[in-house]
Amino acid sequence: MSSIQEYTYLLTKVAQQHEEWSVTADKPFTISRQHQDNALPLGIIVYGNESKAHLFINLYDDSELADVAQKFLRIKREKLIQHKDDSGLVIYIDEEGFAVVYDVTDVSTEEFSAQFDNIIDNAEKLLSKSTSDVSEYLNSVSNESERLESVTESNQPIEQVVEQYLAEKDYKFQHDEDGKRFILGFATDSYINKEGDKSLLVVISYADKERLRIQTPSMYVFDLNKTDYSLIAMVIAWYQFEYKFLSMSLDPEDGELKISIDLPLGQGTLHHSQIDRIVSFIQQFSEETYSELFSLLLTDSDSAKKILNDKIDEHKANRRSSSWLQSIQKQLTQSTDEQKAAIEKILSQGKSTNEQGGI
């Protein structure tokens, strides 16, 4: 019997012998526990092959907690963060949320069975601490960002602030003074431009005194004879629903799609951090959306439409299961009152950002 088969069989017995645990998926094999007094709702997923087995003990959520993890990863500019704890468990943060991983390749099923309760207790403590620590970090970053943004630079021309930012980031750029814009180019990992190169063009325009516009001209050029205009419009509507601050426009004559984000200048004040957040978002958005949808939209309309419909269905399902998050928040018993308050603040900031359309 392979390692994964052994632990699949073992966890099946755990679910049969403990009324709070139940089998909830076959591929990958998963058992889960609903929330109860002084216990977090958890899932245990078995991964492996003939010789190796890993258990993912997860606190995944498809809404607010996932948002917290994603914000943290964006700031760290990472897709995945792993850190091994002294207990032998590995803290694991990805875009789906928080988990701990236990490598049971060299652990006998008898030893695991005897230590099952202790392993779960340790996993709960690590998950609770991990969510609290990340939330406190995001809270401190947010406070620092607010402090920096309160510092005005009204004594400097807007173009000078932008140029200083680009120089500090060591970006290569051209300054089109006549057009009142800066033109930047970024190498990409996934996104491919209309010339077939892995390069993203970003333009920062200061022609309008009331706003700074950051955009990607000719981000895509669709052949409207191959890709239905209404399908592209549906994709645009979906992403603008997800990111209220994002503007996307499609030229019905030549199929050119571009995205832009406007930064109101108010009394002519601007801070480097404001520009950096938008430029970083556009880079990440271009990479992720090309991989998940736009590459197919350019070549395979039917597959793109299916993925879009799946995303919409998933969003509807997530809204129906939002009560699950509320149960998690109530069960973070290992956190201090201060840590709980930090988590609640981060979650509320995420909601207000969506409602107000800010970045």
C-alpha angles and dihedrals in degrees: 000000000000123000093253091050091050093053093042088056092044094051090047087059090047089055090049095048099042115058093204091061126069139172108256105168140021102199104069093012109244138177122190141190124213119225118278138165111312092354134099122228106255141181127205116204124189119220128173148083139242095313107020137055133181128184119214108204100193144189094190122164129176098218134031100002090048088051090054091051092046093050090051093049092048092054091047090043091229135129093205136014122199129179127175117228125211088249090067094253120120118223107227126193121178136151091282095058140260131339143149123226126214118196104214096171092114096029117099118230089238092056091046092050091052092049098038097110092046092048092052091047091052091047091053092050093049093047092049092047093045094053091045094048093048092048092050090050092050089047092054092047090050092050091049091048091052090050093051093046090053088063106090126210096192091137090069127070112251093242090055092053090050093047092050090051092051091047092049091051089048091233120163109236147154122229112217098194094179091053091039094230144111119227119208134181126205130191111232137204100210111004116092120194127220091272090057095251128130093240134113123210116211126184125197110199124193096174091114111067091206097057146017111229121205113188147156108230115206091004087160134002112203127201098229090200089064103031116049113240092223092055091053088049090053091052090049090050091050096052092044087052090052094044109033093185093056122097120201125183131189122198106222092204102056104010094243113161123194135169128214141178123201122213111201111226098204106186091000095280123144136165130201092238091061092056092043094054092053097043090048091048093051091051093050094042091052093051098044099042093047090056097043102040123341097067088058093041088061095050113015115033095179094055091044091052091051092051091048092050090048090053092051092048091048091051091053091049092049091054090052091052097046090111087070090069091052090057090052092052091052092050100054088110095152092063125091120240088255092053092048090051090051091053092048091050093052092048092048090049089055091053094047091048091056092046096048098040096236129142 
